[in-house]
Amino acid sequence: MKQEFIITAYSENHIGLLNRITIIFTRRKVNIESLTVSQSALKGISKFTIVVSETKDRVVNIVKQIDKQIEVLKAFYNTNDEMIFQEIALYKVPTNALMESDQIEKMIRKHNARILEITHEYTVIEKTGHEAETQELFEGLNTFGVLQFIRSGRIAITRSPIERLSEFLKERDSLFAKLEEKSTK
């Protein structure tokens, strides 16, 4: 049965790696719902956050293929319940619609959104939340004519207090130290 999974992959920043990772999904005809790449908490390490709707078996195989990429330190998969995640959305609406009615202001308050910029022609509103929340605000604002709309990819961290990559790297370093110790004896 298909469900939503969040795949995270950690790597050093290398040219072409994003392409090789996305090819893994393309070859398996798996659609990427969201993809975000950013710096991680570890200096020099990038974090790929990829959202897919797929069966667990297929996700496990995809993660194994991502792990095989030389530049990838480690890849993991999680369900939504195991992660804390958000997206950010920006909405540009005509300023006159904001001035002519208090409905937009009420929507902004109801959705815990905020105004980023107001000009004579347009007002830019920001909303952080889950996709359904940002979509709901879009639908409400669109009754006044949204001029532009953009939603980011998902950003996510695990609910676990331990950073899995840090644990993996500690275990790997410990193993390398033991192997080095044996080779010098």
ChimeraX attribute file (.defattr): number of C-alpha atoms within 10 A of each C-alpha:
attribute: neighborCount
match mode: 1-to-1
recipient: residues
	/A:1	7
	/A:2	12
	/A:3	11
	/A:4	16
	/A:5	22
	/A:6	28
	/A:7	22
	/A:8	24
	/A:9	22
	/A:10	24
	/A:11	21
	/A:12	16
	/A:13	16
	/A:14	10
	/A:15	8
	/A:16	8
	/A:17	17
	/A:18	13
	/A:19	9
	/A:20	13
	/A:21	19
	/A:22	16
	/A:23	13
	/A:24	16
	/A:25	17
	/A:26	12
	/A:27	8
	/A:28	11
	/A:29	9
	/A:30	17
	/A:31	13
	/A:32	14
	/A:33	14
	/A:34	15
	/A:35	19
	/A:36	15
	/A:37	17
	/A:38	13
	/A:39	15
	/A:40	13
	/A:41	11
	/A:42	11
	/A:43	8
	/A:44	10
	/A:45	15
	/A:46	20
	/A:47	22
	/A:48	22
	/A:49	23
	/A:50	22
	/A:51	24
	/A:52	19
	/A:53	16
	/A:54	16
	/A:55	13
	/A:56	17
	/A:57	10
	/A:58	13
	/A:59	23
	/A:60	14
	/A:61	13
	/A:62	21
	/A:63	19
	/A:64	14
	/A:65	14
	/A:66	26
	/A:67	19
	/A:68	13
	/A:69	15
	/A:70	11
	/A:71	14
	/A:72	20
	/A:73	18
	/A:74	21
	/A:75	23
	/A:76	19
	/A:77	19
	/A:78	16
	/A:79	14
	/A:80	16
	/A:81	10
	/A:82	15
	/A:83	16
	/A:84	12
	/A:85	16
	/A:86	15
	/A:87	18
	/A:88	17
	/A:89	22
	/A:90	21
	/A:91	23
	/A:92	23
	/A:93	23
	/A:94	19
	/A:95	15
	/A:96	14
	/A:97	17
	/A:98	16
	/A:99	11
	/A:100	9
	/A:101	11
	/A:102	10
	/A:103	15
	/A:104	19
	/A:105	14
	/A:106	11
	/A:107	14
	/A:108	18
	/A:109	11
	/A:110	10
	/A:111	15
	/A:112	12
	/A:113	19
	/A:114	15
	/A:115	15
	/A:116	12
	/A:117	11
	/A:118	15
	/A:119	10
	/A:120	8
	/A:121	10
	/A:122	19
	/A:123	20
	/A:124	20
	/A:125	19
	/A:126	19
	/A:127	22
	/A:128	18
	/A:129	17
	/A:130	14
	/A:131	16
	/A:132	9
	/A:133	14
	/A:134	22
	/A:135	15
	/A:136	12
	/A:137	19
	/A:138	19
	/A:139	12
	/A:140	15
	/A:141	21
	/A:142	16
	/A:143	10
	/A:144	16
	/A:145	14
	/A:146	18
	/A:147	14
	/A:148	13
	/A:149	14
	/A:150	13
	/A:151	16
	/A:152	15
	/A:153	19
	/A:154	21
	/A:155	22
	/A:156	20
	/A:157	15
	/A:158	18
	/A:159	13
	/A:160	10
	/A:161	7
	/A:162	9
	/A:163	12
	/A:164	14
	/A:165	17
	/A:166	12
	/A:167	11
	/A:168	13
	/A:169	13
	/A:170	12
	/A:171	12
	/A:172	12
	/A:173	12
	/A:174	12
	/A:175	12
	/A:176	12
	/A:177	12
	/A:178	11
	/A:179	11
	/A:180	11
	/A:181	10
	/A:182	9
	/A:183	8
	/A:184	6
	/A:185	5
